[in-house]
Amino acid sequence: MKEKRPSATAQRVAMRRAAHQLLDDPKVFDDPVAVRIIGRESASALQAEPRQFEAAPLSSYLRAFVAARSRYAEDELAMGVRRGVRQYVILGAGLDTFAYRNPHPRGMLNVFEVDHPSTQAWKRARLEEVGIALPDDLTFAPVDFETQILEEGLRQTGYEPGKCTVFSWLGVTEYLTPEVVMATLRFIASAPAGSGIVFDYMISPSLLTPAQRSRFDELARRVALAGEPWQASFDPQLLINGLRAIGFEYVEDNGPEEINARYFKDRKDGLRVGSLSHVMLARV
Ligand SMILES: C[S@@+](CC[C@H](N)C(=O)[O-])C[C@H]1O[C@@H](n2cnc3c(N)ncnc32)[C@H](O)[C@@H]1O
C-alpha cells in the first residue's frame, strides 16, 4: 500500500458489494449498509446506473467472488457464535460493514476492525460523513501487517487472547508478502480451540492455464496501477499442508467448484465465481 494513503482497492471492492445489492437477484450476500458506505456521490452514481460500473468483462466474476467470500466468512461466524465464539476480528477490514449490521444479540460478540492506519482513518471519516453510528461493541485496531505485530496491536485494544475468536481476512493476503501471511496465520493458530479464520488467496500463476494467466496478469496490472501490487499467491495443496503444520485442526479449501455449488447453484442469471482465487477455512 502507498504510505499515508487509504487503500484504493478497499473502495473498489466495496463498490462491488454495493453493486451486488442492486444488480443480483437473489443476493448471495445481503448487506443493507453496502450502498451507504461507499459514500454519497458513489452511491448516487451507482444507483443511477449500476450496470455501467460492472460492464467490464471480468466484473461479474469479481462481484460474485467478493459477495461469496463475505457470505462464507459470516456463515462461519454464525456457526462459531453458536459454539461459543465471542470475538470477531476483521483483518484488513476496508469498508466491511458487519459491525454496523451485526445480527447477533447485543453484547454477545465483540467486533474488532484491524486495518492499515491510513485506511482506517479514512473509513472512520466516511462513517461520520454518511451518518453511520459506531456500535459499543466495535473496537478499531490500527495495524500495518508488514511493519507491526498483529498480536500487540490487538492486545492494546482489549482483544482477549483466551476467548474463542473467528477471524476474517478478505481480499488482503495477496497484498502482503508470503512471510507476513504465514506469521499472521501462526498467531491465529495459537487461539483457543473453536477459533478459526476465513481468508481468500490468489492461486500461484505457475498453476494457471494460459487463459487464466492472462486474466491474472490483467488484474495484477490494475491493482499495481492503484499502488497496491500483489505479492503473495499460493499453491492450494502446499498452503493446506502449511496450515496443518502450524497447528490448524480442520482445513477446508474452497475453489470455484465448491463455491459455485454452495452459493450459485441453479441461478437463472448465470452469476458465478471465476478460477483465480480460493476461500480457505482453517479452524483451530
Ligand atoms: C481489497 S481491500 C479489502 C477490504 C475488505 N476486507 C473487503 O473485503 O472489503 C484490502 C485491504 O487490505 C488492507 N491492507 C493492505 N495492506 C495492508 C497492510 N500492510 N496492513 C494492514 N492492512 C493492509 C487495506 O487497508 C484494505 O483495507
The ligand as a Tripos MOL2 file, in Angstrom:
@<TRIPOS>MOLECULE
LIG
   27    29     1     0     0
SMALL
NO_CHARGES

@<TRIPOS>ATOM
      1 C1         -9.0820   -5.0570   -1.2210 C.3       1 LIG1
      2 S1         -9.2060   -4.2960    0.3330 S.3       1 LIG1
      3 C2        -10.2900   -5.4620    1.1680 C.3       1 LIG1
      4 C3        -11.0710   -4.8030    2.2600 C.3       1 LIG1
      5 C4        -12.1150   -5.6690    2.9440 C.3       1 LIG1
      6 N1        -11.5370   -6.8190    3.6020 N.3       1 LIG1
      7 C5        -13.2020   -6.0820    1.9970 C.2       1 LIG1
      8 O1        -13.2940   -7.2700    1.6520 O.co2     1 LIG1
      9 O2        -13.9610   -5.2070    1.5900 O.co2     1 LIG1
     10 C6         -7.6150   -4.6130    1.0430 C.3       1 LIG1
     11 C7         -7.4980   -4.2000    2.4990 C.3       1 LIG1
     12 O3         -6.2160   -4.6440    2.9820 O.3       1 LIG1
     13 C8         -5.6700   -3.6330    3.7820 C.3       1 LIG1
     14 N2         -4.2030   -3.7690    3.7730 N.ar      1 LIG1
     15 C9         -3.3760   -3.8840    2.6980 C.ar      1 LIG1
     16 N3         -2.0890   -3.9170    3.1110 N.ar      1 LIG1
     17 C10        -2.1140   -3.8170    4.4720 C.ar      1 LIG1
     18 C11        -1.1190   -3.7980    5.4750 C.ar      1 LIG1
     19 N4          0.1650   -3.8630    5.1750 N.pl3     1 LIG1
     20 N5         -1.5120   -3.6870    6.7650 N.ar      1 LIG1
     21 C12        -2.8300   -3.5970    7.0810 C.ar      1 LIG1
     22 N6         -3.8210   -3.6220    6.1750 N.ar      1 LIG1
     23 C13        -3.4680   -3.7330    4.8880 C.ar      1 LIG1
     24 C14        -6.1280   -2.3420    3.1310 C.3       1 LIG1
     25 O4         -6.0320   -1.2460    4.0160 O.3       1 LIG1
     26 C15        -7.5520   -2.6900    2.7420 C.3       1 LIG1
     27 O5         -8.4440   -2.4070    3.7740 O.3       1 LIG1
@<TRIPOS>BOND
     1     1     2 1
     2     2     3 1
     3     2    10 1
     4     3     4 1
     5     4     5 1
     6     5     6 1
     7     5     7 1
     8     7     8 2
     9     7     9 1
    10    10    11 1
    11    11    12 1
    12    11    26 1
    13    12    13 1
    14    13    14 1
    15    13    24 1
    16    14    15 ar
    17    14    23 ar
    18    15    16 ar
    19    16    17 ar
    20    17    18 ar
    21    17    23 ar
    22    18    19 1
    23    18    20 ar
    24    20    21 ar
    25    21    22 ar
    26    22    23 ar
    27    24    25 1
    28    24    26 1
    29    26    27 1
@<TRIPOS>SUBSTRUCTURE
     1 LIG1         1 GROUP 0 **** ****
